[in-house]
């Protein structure tokens, strides 16, 4: 199957069967069946070991807040959609797509689209310009007023002659302190090959030394993904810091819809793909309240690479799920820099240099039924500490 952005947005290029296959849209809204409204706290699966001994299980992770943003089947604004060029870098390209800017939807109450710029430097030679026009909802091409089909969120980056037009969104729900962040996403393009030279990032961020992230580099193989706690790089020696990051070879490419997950708990970060543990680290685990953000960017440096003028890359997101805790301390101190953009003289590493990497089939599995019962028993014991109605997140996890 061709993985085309046009497959998703230009119905003249499609058969009905291909369209349904490419979108893979569930018919139900998981928020309708998730009993989060009746919960005092939320529990996620712990990092299971390869041992069958239940005593090796870590205590369950508890969270006090739950949020779910479903970009599918979204009631889109009643106003006429805006149009954007299919190739915005080419003024002679008259093909357009209809979009609904995120800033004009209710999601903008929780997610702020960034509009700051970053000038070129010696190691980041292409200026970046974030614009709200690069973050939008895209409607299913077969939608009609009587049959409003599905939508999804899109972040876009495009290489112009003198800059890269980029995208970033940051959460407006305050600083969080520990979380389990999940989102269902894929990378897309106008063509059947994703252009090289861009970086997609999903992360918690407080500073350049207090960050946990998932990154996809489109210059690499479509099965390769990066997980890290920052800092993961020593600019003096131009080497990766041992134990800070993992380079993982997934069994499914990032051009396919995949549920990516980042867990940040005390003394541990863990990363999952489609429910399978891929990597975990106790090095430089973030220790301050942080924001949640996603971005798609290119600066011509050795980390992201450089896109060809006229190329665009798109990141599609069907939904975002977040359970998290908050703390009253350290909430008022501002974040003084912009997150998630690596400056490196060389892209060090490769699969052989990863500090801890697994294929999907080799990573730790989600907990089985006996493990779930054990963890729920522990949750009930915690009721004396104030959690009277704990809810287990993963059995209701939307797919």
Beta strands, then each sheet from edge to edge (+ up, - down):
strand 1: 41-44
strand 2: 61-63
strand 3: 65-70
strand 4: 82-85
strand 5: 96-101
strand 6: 111-113
strand 7: 117-118
strand 8: 128-130
strand 9: 135-139
strand 10: 151-159
strand 11: 164-171
strand 12: 179-188
strand 13: 199-207
strand 14: 210-217
strand 15: 224-230
strand 16: 233-234
strand 17: 239-240
strand 18: 245-249
strand 19: 258-265
strand 20: 268-273
strand 21: 276-281
strand 22: 291-297
strand 23: 312-324
strand 24: 390-392
sheet 1: 2+ 1- 24-
sheet 2: 3+ 23- 10+ 9- 5+ 4-
sheet 3: 3+ 23- 12+ 19- 20+ 21-
sheet 4: 3+ 23- 10+ 11- 6+
sheet 5: 3+ 23- 10+ 11- 8- 7+
sheet 6: 3+ 23- 10+ 11- 22+ 13- 14+ 15- 18+
sheet 7: 16+ 17-
end
